[in-house]
Amino acid sequence: MTTAVLRKELHTYIDELPDRSLPALKQLLSLLIEPPYTIEPASPQERAKVERRVREYHKNPQSFVPLKNIK
């Protein structure tokens, strides 16, 4: 199936949707077009902070506090 044929078929589906379904479809399509977040590489400062904390953990594992204990 070509892209043009697929687009035409999808437009037909949208045209046949009941009005009450359109808001849900809009949300779904917006997620497919624009991802909700962007993952960027860590900055040099962020990497240094993580590396420092890993070294601290290896020196003293008892200093580690599980996330479930923080919340």
Secondary structure as a PSIPRED ss2 file (coil, helix, strand):
# PSIPRED VFORMAT (PSIPRED V4.0)

   1 M C   1.000  0.000  0.000
   2 T C   1.000  0.000  0.000
   3 T H   0.000  1.000  0.000
   4 A H   0.000  1.000  0.000
   5 V H   0.000  1.000  0.000
   6 L H   0.000  1.000  0.000
   7 R H   0.000  1.000  0.000
   8 K H   0.000  1.000  0.000
   9 E H   0.000  1.000  0.000
  10 L H   0.000  1.000  0.000
  11 H H   0.000  1.000  0.000
  12 T H   0.000  1.000  0.000
  13 Y H   0.000  1.000  0.000
  14 I H   0.000  1.000  0.000
  15 D H   0.000  1.000  0.000
  16 E H   0.000  1.000  0.000
  17 L C   1.000  0.000  0.000
  18 P C   1.000  0.000  0.000
  19 D H   0.000  1.000  0.000
  20 R H   0.000  1.000  0.000
  21 S H   0.000  1.000  0.000
  22 L H   0.000  1.000  0.000
  23 P H   0.000  1.000  0.000
  24 A H   0.000  1.000  0.000
  25 L H   0.000  1.000  0.000
  26 K H   0.000  1.000  0.000
  27 Q H   0.000  1.000  0.000
  28 L H   0.000  1.000  0.000
  29 L H   0.000  1.000  0.000
  30 S H   0.000  1.000  0.000
  31 L H   0.000  1.000  0.000
  32 L H   0.000  1.000  0.000
  33 I H   0.000  1.000  0.000
  34 E C   1.000  0.000  0.000
  35 P C   1.000  0.000  0.000
  36 P C   1.000  0.000  0.000
  37 Y C   1.000  0.000  0.000
  38 T C   1.000  0.000  0.000
  39 I C   1.000  0.000  0.000
  40 E C   1.000  0.000  0.000
  41 P C   1.000  0.000  0.000
  42 A C   1.000  0.000  0.000
  43 S C   1.000  0.000  0.000
  44 P H   0.000  1.000  0.000
  45 Q H   0.000  1.000  0.000
  46 E H   0.000  1.000  0.000
  47 R H   0.000  1.000  0.000
  48 A H   0.000  1.000  0.000
  49 K H   0.000  1.000  0.000
  50 V H   0.000  1.000  0.000
  51 E H   0.000  1.000  0.000
  52 R H   0.000  1.000  0.000
  53 R H   0.000  1.000  0.000
  54 V H   0.000  1.000  0.000
  55 R H   0.000  1.000  0.000
  56 E H   0.000  1.000  0.000
  57 Y H   0.000  1.000  0.000
  58 H H   0.000  1.000  0.000
  59 K H   0.000  1.000  0.000
  60 N C   1.000  0.000  0.000
  61 P H   0.000  1.000  0.000
  62 Q H   0.000  1.000  0.000
  63 S H   0.000  1.000  0.000
  64 F C   1.000  0.000  0.000
  65 V C   1.000  0.000  0.000
  66 P C   1.000  0.000  0.000
  67 L H   0.000  1.000  0.000
  68 K H   0.000  1.000  0.000
  69 N H   0.000  1.000  0.000
  70 I H   0.000  1.000  0.000
  71 K C   1.000  0.000  0.000
